[in-house]
């Protein structure tokens, strides 16, 4: 897996984005792994399920996420509540359960990796973000990784395709509080402007 530089956005500098490039054979294996589990998994909150990872592909993805996050926020320390696994959110036009939510009860930093985004009409399949009352929508492409503070409200938007949009959710739970760790001066020092 290879990554690009991490970017921040002028209108929402707490939202970070980069690309993770996965070789196609590995990405296909990861998609097949998720789809094979979607109908039998135990769902967390009704929307996501923990991925069983027989090839350690998702462990590699998670470790990539942690290393990218360390590039920005430096030497944070894991809390005893830290969970090193990935959850899948899988939906199409026939099946989308969602609500605006945050991750303040389970993490410090949240990541969403887009394993597969079908070709969609403009304005569909985005990630709606509410940053202190300012609502915006990010339209991901396959391979995008979004990093955000745990307090940021977000929800996946509906789309009209029967193909599955597959996002992989990851969390980092640190001893440091989100307000002491996720700081704009660190972001501006280590990330580029999108």
C-alpha positions in Angstrom: 0.0 0.0 0.0 1.3 3.5 -0.9 0.1 6.9 0.3 0.1 10.4 -1.0 0.6 13.6 1.0 -2.1 14.5 3.5 -4.3 17.5 2.7 -6.5 19.8 4.7 -9.4 22.0 3.4 -9.7 25.7 3.7 -13.4 25.6 4.6 -12.9 22.7 7.1 -9.3 22.4 8.2 -10.1 19.7 10.7 -11.0 17.3 7.8 -7.9 15.7 6.4 -7.6 13.6 3.2 -5.1 11.5 1.4 -5.0 8.5 -1.1 -4.0 5.0 -0.2 -3.1 3.0 -3.3 -3.7 -0.7 -3.0 -2.7 -3.1 -5.7 -5.8 -4.3 -7.5 -5.5 -8.0 -6.6 -5.3 -7.1 -2.9 -8.2 -4.6 -3.2 -10.3 -7.2 -4.9 -9.6 -9.7 -2.2 -10.5 -7.1 0.4 -13.8 -6.3 -1.4 -14.6 -10.0 -1.6 -13.8 -10.4 2.1 -16.2 -7.6 3.1 -19.0 -8.8 0.8 -18.7 -12.4 2.0 -19.4 -11.1 5.6 -22.0 -8.5 5.0 -25.1 -10.7 5.4 -23.8 -12.8 8.3 -21.9 -10.3 10.4 -23.0 -8.8 13.7 -23.6 -5.2 13.1 -22.4 -2.4 15.4 -25.1 0.2 15.9 -26.9 -1.3 13.0 -24.6 0.3 10.4 -21.2 -1.3 10.5 -19.6 -4.7 11.3 -16.2 -5.7 12.4 -14.3 -7.3 9.6 -12.8 -10.8 10.1 -9.4 -10.4 8.4 -8.0 -13.8 7.2 -5.2 -12.3 5.0 -4.3 -9.4 7.3 -5.2 -6.9 4.6 -7.2 -4.8 6.9 -4.5 -4.9 9.6 -2.1 -3.5 7.0 -4.7 -0.8 6.2 -5.2 0.0 9.8 -1.4 0.3 10.5 -1.1 2.6 7.5 -3.9 4.8 9.0 -2.0 4.9 12.3 1.3 5.8 10.7 -0.3 8.6 8.6 -2.0 10.0 11.7 1.3 9.9 13.6 2.9 12.0 10.8 0.4 14.8 11.7 -0.1 14.4 15.4 3.2 12.9 16.4 3.8 10.7 19.4 0.3 10.1 20.8 -0.2 7.2 23.3 -2.9 4.5 22.9 -5.5 4.3 25.5 -6.4 1.0 27.1 -9.6 1.3 25.1 -7.7 1.1 21.8 -9.1 -1.4 19.3 -6.9 -2.2 16.3 -9.6 -3.3 13.9 -11.7 -2.2 11.0 -15.4 -1.9 10.5 -17.2 -2.0 7.2 -20.1 0.1 6.0 -21.7 -1.5 2.9 -24.7 0.0 1.2 -26.4 0.5 -2.2 -29.6 2.2 -3.3 -31.7 -0.6 -1.8 -30.0 -0.7 1.6 -28.7 2.3 3.4 -29.1 2.7 7.2 -27.4 5.9 8.4 -27.7 8.9 10.7 -25.6 11.9 11.6 -23.2 10.7 14.3 -19.8 11.2 15.8 -17.3 8.9 17.6 -16.6 10.8 20.8 -17.6 7.8 23.0 -15.2 5.4 21.3 -12.2 7.2 19.9 -10.0 10.3 19.6 -9.4 10.2 15.9 -11.6 8.6 13.3 -10.7 7.4 9.8 -12.8 6.4 6.8 -11.2 4.6 3.9 -13.2 4.2 0.7 -12.5 0.7 -0.6 -15.0 0.9 -3.4 -17.1 3.8 -4.6 -19.3 3.0 -7.6 -19.6 5.4 -10.5 -22.4 7.7 -9.4 -24.2 10.8 -10.7 -22.9 14.1 -9.4 -24.2 14.9 -6.0 -24.6 11.2 -4.8 -22.8 9.0 -2.4 -20.9 11.7 -0.5 -20.0 12.0 3.1 -22.0 14.8 4.8 -20.0 16.6 7.5 -21.3 18.9 10.1 -18.5 21.0 11.6 -20.0 23.2 14.3 -23.2 23.8 12.4 -21.5 24.3 9.0 -22.7 21.4 6.8 -20.6 20.3 3.8 -20.4 17.2 1.6 -17.2 15.5 0.6 -17.4 13.3 -2.5 -14.9 10.4 -2.1 -13.3 8.3 -4.8 -12.0 4.8 -4.4 -8.8 4.9 -2.4 -9.5 8.1 -0.5 -8.8 8.2 3.3 -10.5 10.8 5.4 -9.2 11.6 8.9 -11.3 13.6 11.3 -11.5 14.4 15.0 -13.9 12.2 16.9 -16.3 15.1 17.6 -17.0 15.8 14.0 -20.6 14.9 13.0 -20.9 12.9 9.7 -23.0 10.5 7.7 -22.9 8.8 4.4 -25.3 10.1 1.8 -27.7 8.0 -0.3 -26.9 7.0 -3.9 -28.9 5.4 -6.7 -26.6 2.6 -7.7 -27.2 -1.1 -7.0 -23.4 -1.5 -6.7 -22.1 -1.4 -3.2 -20.3 1.6 -1.8 -17.8 0.1 0.7 -16.2 2.3 3.3 -13.8 1.0 6.0 -14.1 2.8 9.4 -11.1 2.9 11.8 -10.6 4.5 15.1 -7.6 5.6 17.3 -8.2 6.0 21.0 -5.5 7.9 22.8 -4.6 8.9 26.3 -4.4 12.5 25.1 -7.8 14.2 24.6 -8.9 15.1 21.1 -8.7 18.8 22.0 -5.1 18.5 23.1 -4.1 16.3 20.2 -6.0 17.4 17.1 -4.6 20.9 16.7 -4.6 23.2 13.7 -1.0 24.2 14.2 0.1 20.6 13.8 -2.2 20.2 10.7 -0.8 23.4 9.1 2.8 22.4 9.8 2.6 18.8 8.4 -0.2 18.8 5.8 -0.7 20.6 2.5 -3.7 22.7 1.4 -6.1 20.8 -0.9 
